[in-house]
Amino acid sequence: MKNRIIIISLFIAVTLSACAEKKDEFRERLNYYNSKYRFRITFPENWINYSSFEIDEIIDPELKIKTVFFALPTRSRDWQPLNLPAGYAALFSVRVFTPQQWARFAEKYSGNRKEINSSDRKIGESNNAVFMIKNSTSLPVDLYLFMKDVSGIANSFRIVIKD
């Protein structure tokens, strides 16, 4: 009888600890942290399947920057992503400029609606980086509803000073 109680107690303890781990993993997944560029973004729960992809983006021949794309899987068979794996569509990106690159970009593109649309904006600045959010201009139909979340996600952007 004692053995049964011990076994049942152990089973319950293991089950509860496994559930707690999954909940913590879920929360961690929604709190994106980029250790390379030292920033955080928080996603709503319906973005649990997002992926991030870092690429070198060439804005023009003299301006190549690091960009982190945030994408969701799409069911659209006709969607052809640029710079991302098949089956993903980027809803927004965070561009990472050096201060010198930012000065050049602002000087060259501040009035250019093709490069900076009304929702694109600078979202943060540290000593060695300037961060800009750039919204996607086209999406597959199955992801339109997620665009309403991008403004709130952008507002959650934080630069991390210390780990």
N, C-alpha and C positions, 0 to 999 in steps of 0.2 A: 504494500500500500504506500509506504514512504517513497519507494522508487517511482511509482506512478505520479505522485505529487511533485517530486523533484523534476521528472521528465516534462510534465505539463508546465511547470513553472519556467523551466528553461525554454520550452517551446514558445511560450507567451513572451518572454523577455527578448528572444531572438526576433520574433515577428515584430514586436513593437520597435526594436532598434532599427530593423530594416525599413520600416515605414518612415521613421524619423529621418533616416539617411536620404531616402528618395525625396522627401519634402525639402530638405536642405539643398539637395542637388538641383531641384526645380527652382528654388529661390536664387541659388547661385547662377544658374543659367540665365535668368532674367536680369541679372546685374552684371552686365558685360564690363570687363576690365581689360584695357590694353596696356600691358606692362612696357611695351616698346615706346609708345608715345605718351604714356601716363595719363590716360583719361578713363572716365567711367560713364556709362550710359545705362539707364534703367528702362526695360521693356515691359509693356503690359503682358498679362498672362496669355493672351491669344497669339503672342509672337513666340511662343516656346520653341517653334521649329525654325527660327531664323538661323542664318549662317553669316559669317563675316569672311570677306575675301580682301586681302591687301594686294594692290597692284601699283606699278609705277604708271601714273597717268601723264600723258604728254598733252599739255594744253596748247602749246605751240613749240616750234623747234628750240626755243631758248628757255622754255619753262617746263620742266619735268618734276612732278611732285609725287609724294606718297599719298595714296587714297585707300581708305577702308570702306568697302561697300557692304551694306547690310541688306541681305536678300532673304526672300521667303521662297519655298518651293511653289511652283505653279503647275496646275493641271493642264494648262493650255498647250496643245500640241503644236500650235503655230508660232509660239513664242521663240524668238531667236535672240538669246542674250548676247550682249557685247561684253567681252572681258570676263565672263563668268561661266561656270560649268552649265551644261544643258540642264534644263528643268528648274532653274532659279531665275528670279527677277529681282533686281535691286530696287528697293523703294527709296533709299537715300544713301548718301555717302558722306563720310567725314574726310575732307581734304586736309592734309597736314603740310603747311608751308613753313619754310624758314622765314625769319623776319625780312630778309632780303628778297626772297621769292614773293612774299606777300606785298611788299612795296611795289615790286615790278608788276604783279598781277593787278593790284588796285589802280595803278597808273594806267595800265594798258586796257583793262576791261571794265572799269567802273560804270560806264554807260552802255555796255554791250548787253542787250537783252538775250542774245543767244547763249552767252556764257554765264550770265548771272540773271536768273529770273526773280520775280518779286518775293519768293519764299526762301531763296538762298541767302545766307547771311553768315557773318563771322559770329562764332559761338564761344570763343575763348582764346586766350593768349597767355603764354608763359614766356620765360626768358628766351627760350630757343625754338618756340613753335607758335604758329598762329593756326587756329582751327576754324574751318568753314563747313557748314552743312550745305549740301547740294541735293535738292530733291530730284527724283526721276521725272522726266517729262512724258514718259509713256510707260504703260504697264499692261500686263494681260488682264482681261476682264475679271478673272477670279480673285484678283488682289486689290481691286479698287477700294473696297471698304477699309483696308488696312492703312490707306493714306491718311485717314482722319487721325490716326495715332501719331503720325510723324512729328507734328508740332509739339506734343507732350513729351515725346522721346527726346527731341532736341532740347527742350527746356530742362531735361534731367541731366544734361551734359555737365560733367565736373572734371576739372583738372586735378590730378592727384599730386600733391607736393611730396608726401612721404608714403612709403609702402606700409 
